[in-house]
């Protein structure tokens, strides 16, 4: 029975590692692609919604990265690792909150300009 549990634990560890990698890569791809698109819009002087687009891209990328961190907590072995992961999750959550606040304010500002 203990050998079976070891196999399941190894399988879980590998699944979590692959899933975490995929989520982290998705966040990186989203961030780089969004930043590139916004940079080219900035170069073309098409700056109407550039801040809003960039903030939304960063927010989405952070959500994927935070998902990877939450998934990583499944295989944490030591309390010290859990504290580090908790701090990372709190920082990313705070960044996400601030970015959502910025998005809301930017949308209000855009509505005021168009009115």
Buried (B, 14 or more C-beta within 10 A) or exposed (E): EEEEEEEEEEEEEEEBEEBBEBBBEBBEEBBEEBBEBBEEBEEEEEEEBBBBBBBBBBBBBBBBBBBBBBBBEEBBEEEEEEEEBEEBBEEBBEBBEEBBEBBEEBEEEBEEEEE
